[in-house]
Amino acid sequence: MARAYPWIALARSGEAHCHAVGRHLLFQLSDLHLVAAGPLRSGVDPLENLNRAIDLIVASPSRPEAILFTGDLANSGDPIAYALLRERAQWLSDAIETNFVFTPGNHDDRASFRRHLLGRDAGDGAATEPIDQVHWFGALRVISLDTVIPGVDDGNLSDDQLHFLRRQLADPAPGGTVLALHHPPISSPIRPMAGMALARPERLAAVIEGTDVCLVLSGHNHHASAGLLGRIPVWVSPALSYRADALVEDRFVGLPGSAFTRIDLLDGRPLVTVVPVPLDSAPPAPAGPSAQTPASA
């Protein structure tokens, strides 16, 4: 699927993209807010939105190398919610032979996340440690960083995490690097969400400047945004569960709406596209997750 080529070392001053070669396709699904059963208090059914998104992906001719889930996968860290997502991911993997990157958000529980999504049981000392991961898809590297501060809604990266990232980026990847995290390192027009962004984003900017990072992906805000961290493009994905009204600045107003992101990378240059998920009628597709009954724990 991906074409791997040797790394091209070009030292052109002022270029804002990594010097990678090859073509890669990723999908990003963010802020699922899955619950054990039924709708959220707002009446939104997050599992139905996920099922519709999966049906849409399977019915399409596009085949991503990986699907990145960027946080708030469960609404309150419920193990059953993670089991539901694991079921759907397995069905999707069987249908289109893709891979997955799961990144936690502030609504997730690290211990349950590790156990039910990553298949890892950690001791008491490690159960609450940040979940930082490195994945390779051919020549493309995806680094996932856990920005969660347990018990609060805003995000942070510790000194140890930034050191980890710096060590990983010391060796360039032939296809470049995509960085995935939950909390955006850019602001939001919605003031409450702007106050819950990644703290001290300039520290992250200093680590990735001049590296092979092509794109920073995040979620959390429930609305799509694009910006820059230094000279690196940043994308904030829309939410799969429901959307925020970006025209209301002083408070968060949730509205029905579901979407995910398509990311095309060509020689280190990202093309990011929003894919709406129909809410009123299911897309034409073979019988899939939307026809299945929810799993039990």
C-alpha positions, 0 to 999 in steps of 0.5 A: 500500500505504501511505497518506501523509498530511501530518506532524502536528506535535503537541508533547505532553509525555511521549508515547513514540511519534512523531506519524506518520500512515499504516499500514505493514507490514514483515517482519524476518528476522535472523541467517540464517547462510547458508553456501555449501552444506550445514548448519552444524556443529550440523546446522541447514540455514540455507538450508532455513530461509530457503526455508521462510520465503519459502514461508510469506510467499508463501503468506500474504495479507500483503504487506509494503512491505519486508523488513528483514534485520538482520545475520549474513546469511552465517555467515562472509562467504562470497560464495556465501552472499550470492549465494544470498540475492540469488537468493532475494530476487529470487525473493521480489520477483518473487512479491510485489513487495516491497523489501529492506533489508540490514544487516550483522552481526558474521558478515558481510564488508563488502566481499562484502556491498557487492558481492553484496547491494548491487551496489556495488564500493568502493575499498580505502579504502571497502570496510571503511567502515560501511554506513549507509543510508536507505530510503523506503517511501512516507511511512515512512523506514527508517534502517539503521546498521552496528554492526559492529566488524571482528574482534569480536562486540560492536557500536558506533556511531561519532561520525560515525555518530551525527552522520549519524543526527542529520542525517537525523532533523532532518527528520521523515518523514510516516510516522515512522522505523524504525531498524534495526541488528544489535546490540541497544541493550538487554541479554539474559538470556543473559550472554554475549550481554549482553556483546556488545550495542551499546556505550554505548547511551545515546549512541544514546538521546540522538540519537533522543529526541524525534525521529520514531523509532517503533521500533528493530529489532535481532537478534544474540541469537537470541531475541526480546526487547522493551525501551526505549531511553529512551522508544523501543521496542526489538525484538530479533528471533528468528533465522531460523537457530536459537534460543538457550535464553533459560532458560540464563543463563551460556552460549549454548545453541543449539537448533533453531527458526526465526522472523521478525518482522511489524511493523505500524505504525499512526500511529507505533504499532508492533505486533510479532508473532513468526511461527514457521517450521515446521521439520518440514514445509513450509507449503502454497505454490506451488513456490518457493525450497524447490524450487530447487537452491542457486546456485553462485558 
